[in-house]
Amino acid sequence: MSETMTALFGGTGPDWTARQVPVPRPGPGQIVVCARANALNNADASMLAAADPTRGGTGREYQAGYEFAGEVAAVGEDVRSLAVGERVMGTTPGSFAQYVLVDHRHVMPVPDELAYEEACALPTGLLTEHGALMAGDFRAGRSVLITGATSSIGLIGVQVAKALGASQVIATTRSAGKRDLLTGTGADTVVVTGEQDLTQAVLDATGGEGVDVTVDHVGGATFAACLPATRVDGSVVNVGRLDTAASTIDLDALSYRHLRLAGVSFGFTRPAELGAVIASAARDLLAPVADGRVRPLIDGTYTFETADQAVARLRSHQAHGKLVLTVP
Ligand SMILES: NC(=O)c1ccc[n+]([C@@H]2O[C@H](COP(=O)([O-])OP(=O)(O)OC[C@H]3O[C@@H](n4cnc5c(N)ncnc54)[C@H](OP(=O)(O)O)[C@@H]3O)[C@@H](O)[C@H]2O)c1
């Protein structure tokens, strides 16, 4: 490995700045990955905005990025489960760099069938959607409602639920124009919330019972509408707040239906627990990823030099799927 590398830093202005920094060395429990591709997440735009000193941000500089894929370049002396040269994908702060320092539990193998540009766009979706379904006590044969299903991770969620044997997947979008995207991804029923009442549409599609598990990416009034759309003894798991974080819910719907409510936010999960979530997702999902049942939708691929265009596309909220950076 060379001594220095290129990495993208936030906190310097509205966009990232490329810097030369020392290549990290792995400590106990860590590995260093030679990154080949990175993927953007909404958190990257929020972090840039919060740190942007030109618009009242903190001006605190940080190495940007979360998702990556590449080959293991070095392992900590106590790491036995991974070897130099293995293809891995994972998530860790500071991934927009030529070499990524990461806890060895926070990566999963990349199936041979997958290019790095696809692999880098999967870890957040796989671990979040699998983790949310498990938090909702999902098992094969159960039905699932996924709100905000055209989001990058929602699209993965639809595929994951189908691959794990969901009896029925109902997916929501605000726009009728995205119906085909969702049916193409595997949704059995699409509810267009701009035209249909969410609760009624789900009850109609489930013989009046509601779904077993709801995975909600929207929050606000949508979260409230999910409760009476979930069957007695079912679960509602909040993953995202694409609309708003505040929601007024009907406690009668909660109590009379004996619902379990859960929330997941894997960016705030302790390292060992996150390792277990990733290991569980890898166990269940690497086969469906390898055979093509679970694949990311890529909106566009950029380079470190054109990263400003990638983040502009992220901020536009027009992207269909993930934005990828190839690593120099
Ligand atoms: N819990 C976790 O660990 C975790 C991890 C990653 C992400 N997240 C959260 O999950 C959510 C999805 O993330 P993402 O990066 O996949 O999102 P994304 O790709 O940026 O989502 C874009 C989609 O969101 C929908 N949308 C946007 N604003 C909306 C609104 N006001 N109401 C309803 N739908 C709206 C749009 O769908 P339509 O136009 O089709 O309606 C659009 O296609 C975010 O809230 C993110 O913060 C949570």
The ligand as an ORCA input file, in Angstrom:
! r2SCAN-3c Opt
* xyz 0 1
  N     -33.183      3.412      9.681
  C     -32.038      3.378      9.010
  O     -31.059      2.768      9.452
  C     -31.978      4.093      7.674
  C     -30.950      3.803      6.776
  C     -30.956      4.449      5.538
  C     -31.973      5.358      5.230
  N     -32.928      5.634      6.153
  C     -34.035      6.553      5.853
  O     -34.900      5.897      4.943
  C     -35.515      6.843      4.063
  C     -35.240      6.437      2.630
  O     -33.857      6.652      2.344
  P     -33.332      6.632      0.837
  O     -31.953      7.157      0.852
  O     -33.554      5.292      0.269
  O     -34.321      7.715      0.188
  P     -34.419      8.274     -1.292
  O     -33.909      7.286     -2.273
  O     -33.872      9.653     -1.337
  O     -36.016      8.392     -1.415
  C     -36.580      9.003     -2.508
  C     -38.061      8.665     -2.538
  O     -38.699      9.153     -1.384
  C     -40.056      9.398     -1.667
  N     -40.414     10.624     -0.954
  C     -39.709     11.752     -0.914
  N     -40.349     12.672     -0.150
  C     -41.472     12.091      0.298
  C     -42.556     12.521      1.105
  N     -42.615     13.765      1.615
  N     -43.522     11.650      1.363
  C     -43.491     10.412      0.833
  N     -42.492      9.953      0.047
  C     -41.506     10.782     -0.213
  C     -40.168      9.549     -3.180
  O     -41.049      8.544     -3.587
  P     -42.350      8.828     -4.481
  O     -42.105     10.071     -5.268
  O     -42.403      7.601     -5.350
  O     -43.474      8.908     -3.543
  C     -38.775      9.271     -3.707
  O     -38.773      8.303     -4.734
  C     -34.923      8.205      4.445
  O     -35.815      8.824      5.338
  C     -33.625      7.838      5.147
  O     -33.224      8.837      6.052
  C     -32.967      5.005      7.339
*
